[in-house]
C-alpha cells in the first residue's frame, strides 16, 4: 500500500441465487475480467481486492455462494456483515434439463415417423420449452425462496440488488416467450423491495461494471430511487 494511505471502508458483496444462474461466471468476469463457461459449481469462494472510489481506498470483498439446498446452512455465515446482497436469476437458462431434451428428442423423433423438417421443428419447440421452464423457475425462486431467506437473516430493508444474468442468450436469437423480459424483472425487483434491477452478461461483459458500481453506490447511500442512468462515479481496482 503506497503512501501510507489507510483503507477507510470495507464493502462486502454477497451473490445468491439458484445453482446454474451464472453467479460464479459473473464474479470471475468482475474480478478477473475473463469468462469461463466451464466454471465448476462452488460451495464457497471469497475474493478480496483494494479499490478506489471517489478518492477513498476501500477493501472490496466479493463472496460467491452455493445455490444448492444442501449448502443452505453455510449461507447465514456469509450474510454476516454483508453490505449489499445481489440476488441472481437467469433471464434465459439452458440447464441440464435442456441437454436431456436434446437427447430424448434425438432418440424419439426418428426419421421413421417424422420428415427431417418436421423433426427439426418439433425438436426446437421442445428445447425452447425447456429453456423457458428453467428461466421461469430461477425467476420465481427469487420471490419464493431467496428474498425470504435474505430477509430472515438480515432485514427487509437491507440493501438488495436484483440481477438478471445471461442477457446474451436473450439477445441472440431466442424467440419471445422463452426468456424473462426487462419489464418482468423490474416488476419483481419492486415487489421484493430491491433497490435496483440490473441485467448483465458474464459472457459478453454487458453491464458487468455497472453491477459493481451500482452495488458500491448503494453501500454509500448515494441514491435512493431506482434509475436506469449509469452511475457518474466509478470504482477502480488498485
N, C-alpha and C positions, 0 to 999 in steps of 0.2 A: 504494500500500500504506500503510494508515494506521497511526499509532502506532509506526512503525519496526519492526514485527514481521517477523522474517525467516521465510522458508519453511524448514521443518525436515525435509521429506521430499518425495521425488519418487516418484510412483506411476504406473507405465506399464502400461496395459491394452491387450492386442492381441487383436483379434477375428479368428478364422479360420473357414473352412468353405466349402462349395461355393457357387458363384455362384447367386444366386437364393434363398438361405435367409432373407434379410432382415437381414443384418448392417448395411447402410447405413441402412435404415429404423429399426432398433433404436438405432443410435448417434445418429441425429438426434433421436429421441424422448428419449434420455438427455440430450443436450447442449442441444437447442433446445426440448424439450417440444412437438414437433409431429410429425405423421405425414404423410409424403409418399409416397403409393403409386406415384408416377411417378419415384422416385429412379433415376438412371442408375447402371449398374454402375460401381464405382470401380476405379481402378488403385492409388491410394494417397491416403488422407486422414488428416490428423492434427489433433486438437483439443486445445487446452491450456486448462485452467481452474484457478483457485485455489479450493481448498475448505477447509473447516474440519471437522476430525474429532477429537472428544474433546479439544478445546482446542488442537489442532495445526493450523497452517496448512500446507497441502500443495499441491504442484503436481501436478495430475492430468493425465496425458497419455493420450488415447484414440486408438488407431490402427486404421483400417479397412484391410483387405487385399483384394486381388483373389483370387477363388476359382478363376479360370480357370487351366488348366495352363500357358498361355503366359507367365504372370507369376510362375511358381514361383521364378524366380531372384531376384526382388525381395524375397520374404518373409524370407529369412535376415537381411537388414539390419534388418527391423522386429523380429525376435526379440531383437536385441541389447538388453540391459538391461531386458527385459520383467519386470515384477513378477508379473503373472498373465496366463495365456493363457486366453481364453474361446473354446471350440470349439463352433461352432454347427451345428445341423441343424434341418430343418423337421419339425414334428410332423405337419403336413399341407401338401402343397406343390403347388398347381396351377402348372404350368410352361408353357413354350412348347408342350410336347407336349400339354398339356391343351387349348390353343387349337386345335391341329391336329386333335385328336379331334373337337372340335365341328364343324370344317369338313368332315372326312371323313364323320362320321355324318350331317350335314345333306344331303350330296350322295348318299350311298349308300342311306340309309334313306328312299327316296322313297315317297310315298303309293301308288304303283303296286303295290308289293309288301307294304306294311305299313299296317295301320289306324293312325290317329293315336295311340290309347292304347298300342298295341304299339310303335310307332315311338319314342314318348317314353320308354317304359320301357327299351328297348334302348339308346337314346342315353344315358340316365342311368347305365346299367351301364358303358358304355364310359368315360364321364367319371370315374366312381368308380374304375374300374380304373387309369386314368391317374394320378389323384391318389395312389392307394396306391403305384404304382410309383415315382413321383417322390419321395414321402416316404421310402419304404424305401431308395431309392438314397442320399439325403443322409445317412440314418441309418447305413447300412452303411459309407459312406465315412469316417465318424468313426474307426472301428477299423482299416479297411484302409489309409487314406491320411493323415488329418490327425494322429492321435496318433503314428504312426511318424515323420512329418515333425517334429513338435514335439519329440519325444524325441531325434531325431537332432541337431537344432541346439541343444537345451538339455539337459535331463536327464530321466530318467523320474520323478524326484522333484520336478521343477519344479511350481509351483502351477498347477493347471488347474481350470477350471470348465466343465462340460458344459451347454450351453444348448439347450433345446428351444424353437424360435421358432414364431410363428404359432399360438399356442394358441387364438386366437379362432376359427380355422377348424375346429378340432376340436370346440369347444363348440357352434358354430352350425350344427347340422343335418347334419353329415356322418355317415353310418352307421358303426357299429362295424366295424372291419376295414379302413377306408380311412385310418387315422391311427395314429401311434405312441402307445402307452399310457404312463402315468406309470411303471408297473412296468418296462416295457421300457427306458425312459430311465434309470431308477435303476440297473438291472442293468448297462447299458452303462457308466455312469459308474464303477461299481465295477471292472468288467473293465479299464477304461482308466486306472485309478488317478487319477481325477479327484476332487478334494477335495469338490466339491459338484455337485449337479444342480439346475438351476432351469428351470422352464417360464415363458415370458413371451410377451407380445404387444405389438409396437410399435403396432399398430392401435388396440387398446383401452387400452393403457397398463398392462395387467395385469403385475404383478411387475417392472416396469422398474426402479423404485428399489431393489427387492430385489436385482436383478442387480448394481447398482453397490455397494451396501453389503456384499454377500457377497464381492465381489472385494476390496474395501478391507479387510475383516476378515481375509481370508486373507493379505493383504500384511503386516498387523501381527501375524500368528500368534496371533490371539486365541483361535481354536478349532481343534481338531484332528480332531474327529469330525463327519461329516455330520449335519445336523439339519434338520428341517422348520420349526423355530421361526424366526421373523423375528429379525434382529439387534436388540439393545437399543440400540445406538448407531447414529446416522445421520449421514452427511455432508451438508453443505450447500454450494452454490456461493456464492462471495463476489463 
